[in-house]
Each structure stands twice: as structure tokens, then as C-alpha cells.
Amino acid sequence: MHIKDTLINFLYDKDYFISIYDTYIHVFNYKDLVSLTSKLIVLKMDKFSLEIKGEDLFITKMMPNEILIKGRIKNVGITYE
């Protein structure tokens, strides 16, 4: 394996990917949508649950392993089970 591939594998975790912006959050490789309200969205990940709290939350894009959530995001937390 080349050093470039080793660095890419080290820096980019392929198990999941979470990007947080001002008014939206993008999650790649989630397992299940557990809860959906305008104030709380809970996603089941492989080893933990991701809780997104805010106001006027809604899903703008949902695919089998990718989700885009928009709204006024106030808090993002992880719960290990």
C-alpha cells in the first residue's frame, strides 16, 4: 500500500461521516432512523446513537445510508449503548 493510501485511510473514517454546518447536518452510513420530530432526530449508528436537537428540524434528503437534516441545530450528542 502506498503512503498516500495509508494517510487517506487514517484521516477519513469510512465507518461513518458526520458534517455539521450552520443550518444543516449531513450523516453518511447511519443504520436506522430511530426518532423524528421537529425538535429531536435520533439516528442509530454502528456503535452509538446520534441525537440532533433543535427547532424546525426536517429531512431534506434520505437515502439508505445517507441523510441530510435541516433546521436550527442547537445540540448534537452521542449516546453509547
C-alpha positions in Angstrom: 0.0 0.0 0.0 1.3 3.4 -0.9 1.8 6.1 1.8 -0.9 8.2 0.2 -3.5 5.4 0.6 -2.4 4.9 4.2 -2.8 8.6 5.0 -6.2 8.7 3.4 -7.4 5.7 5.3 -6.1 7.2 8.6 -7.7 10.6 8.0 -11.0 9.5 6.5 -13.0 7.1 8.7 -15.2 5.1 6.3 -17.4 3.7 9.1 -19.4 6.9 9.2 -19.1 10.6 8.3 -20.8 13.5 10.0 -20.6 17.0 8.7 -22.2 19.9 10.8 -22.9 23.3 9.2 -24.9 26.3 10.4 -28.4 25.1 9.4 -27.9 21.5 8.4 -26.2 18.3 9.3 -25.1 15.5 6.8 -24.7 12.0 8.1 -23.2 9.2 6.0 -23.5 5.5 6.9 -26.2 5.7 9.5 -28.0 2.4 10.3 -31.6 3.4 11.2 -33.8 6.4 11.9 -35.0 5.9 15.5 -36.9 9.1 16.2 -38.2 12.0 14.1 -39.8 15.1 15.5 -39.3 18.8 14.7 -37.2 19.2 17.9 -35.3 15.8 18.0 -33.9 13.4 15.5 -32.2 10.2 16.7 -30.1 8.1 14.3 -28.7 4.7 15.1 -25.1 4.4 14.0 -23.0 1.2 14.2 -21.7 1.7 17.7 -23.7 4.6 19.1 -26.8 6.7 18.7 -26.6 10.3 17.3 -29.1 12.8 18.8 -29.7 16.0 17.0 -31.7 18.6 18.9 -33.0 21.9 17.6 -36.0 23.7 16.2 -37.9 23.2 12.9 -35.8 20.1 12.1 -36.7 18.2 8.9 -35.2 15.8 6.5 -34.3 17.1 3.1 -32.5 14.1 1.7 -32.8 10.5 2.8 -31.1 7.5 1.1 -30.4 4.0 2.5 -27.1 5.1 4.1 -27.1 8.9 3.8 -29.3 11.6 5.4 -29.4 15.4 5.2 -31.2 17.2 8.0 -32.0 21.0 8.0 -33.2 23.3 10.7 -31.9 25.3 13.6 -29.5 22.9 15.2 -28.8 23.6 18.9 -27.1 20.4 20.1 -25.6 17.2 18.6 -24.8 14.4 21.0 -23.6 10.8 21.1 -25.1 8.1 23.3 -23.2 4.8 23.6 -25.2 1.7 24.3 
